Amino acid sequence: MDDSSIQTTHSRIATRFASFGETIFAEISRLALQHDAINLGQGFPNFDGPAFVKHATVDAVLSGHNQYARMFGMPVLTERIAAQFSRRSGLNIEPDQHVTVTSGCTEALAATFLGLVNPGDEVILFEPYYDSYRACVAMAGATPKFITLRPPKFAVSEAQLRTAFTDRTRAILINTPHNPTGKVFSRAELELIASLCKQHNVLAVTDEVYEHLVFEGEHVFLASLDGMAERTVTLSSLGKTFSLTGWKIGWAVAQPELTRAVRMAHQYLTFATATPLQFGAAAALDAPQSYFETFRRQYTERRDVLIEGLSAVGFTVYPPMGTYFVLADHSTFGFSDDVAFCKHLIEKVGVAAIPPSAFYEHRAEGAKLVRFAFCKDVDMLRAAVDRLQSLKP
């Protein structure tokens, strides 16, 4: 293909996506396969979800639950989402009025932005950000404004936050626990965000897919804070907590006026989510408390194995308060930036990680960092740490 053909092909891409290329996750996973590297890049487990959840899905298939689901979710699932959210947040959530089941949290994000954000609006994002956030803002025709979270604590700058709110601000997106930093937003930080949302009449969108994976601090539902229920859309999903990322079962919880907007977009994106998988998801949300305790204990062990290994090799590690990711500073190894370092890791060390500059509008902010995922079994993590020993001088 000559240069003119390439230019013609690119020119056919809609303007809103012209600046976006292949996701960094697809690129790193492809390179990991090519070089037979241990993949600590993309955040999917190398082990399966619980058997009782899979059995519930098989039973649903064999029982004939194989046609279109109700647009906003099967009652068996929406009722459980509402019950769990009500119990944990203290809010009174009605399944038919407040809950929308989506094809993963990614679709919930798209439906929320398309349903609630207008072209020309401003949306506040914290960087580093999960890459689909930036794309969702673009799909809505909105303008992003960025607040940078910086190591070692990744604390929210009150001055920067206050400046970000203007009369054009429509929404702010908060991811807690936060990917990729592992930050858990404090109650004080969320109260500050809430006060500014109320002052400026701004909507809040919260991505809480790691809500059950908190090692330090507490998970606070922004929607539960005073005056925030009516202006918050809370998003979550099944995949991270139950190691079933391929099922793509997510949901949005919001008051009726906001829910109507989310559903308006959702019905034209996917209309409905896989019916038998919703029965499996309902079984998952019925899991006993012991499941969640074991889940956190096992991930604490995995986190500690990786953190200790990275520290021993020579990384400056920023231990995560939540999620199953850890950021580390690779400066000691002498590479120009995170992309060069990650390429070396894959090709010469045999370990794949994510260069987090892809999650910053100002890419230099992430150039000294690297993101590792520890949603792998302990044997794989130890094998990766063994390979990383070759980085030692």
Secondary structure, DSSP 8 states (H G I E B T S, - for coil): --HHHHHHHHHTS-GGGTT--S-HHHHHHHHHHHTT-EE-SS---SS---HHHHHHHHHHHHTT--S---TT--HHHHHHHHHHHHHHH-----HHHHEEEESHHHHHHHHHHHHH--TT-EEEEEES--HHHHHHHHHTT-EEEEEE--TTTT---HHHHHHH--TTEEEEEEESS-TTT-----HHHHHHHHHHHHHHT-EEEEE-TTTT-BSSS----GGGSTT-GGGEEEEEESHHHHT-GGG--EEEE--HHHHHHHHHHHHHHTSS--HHHHHHHHHHHT--HHHHHHHHHHHHHHHHHHHHHHHHHT-EEE--SBSSEEEEE-GGG--SSHHHHHHHIIIII-EE-B-GGGG-SSGGGGTTEEEEE--S-HHHHHHHHHHHGGG--
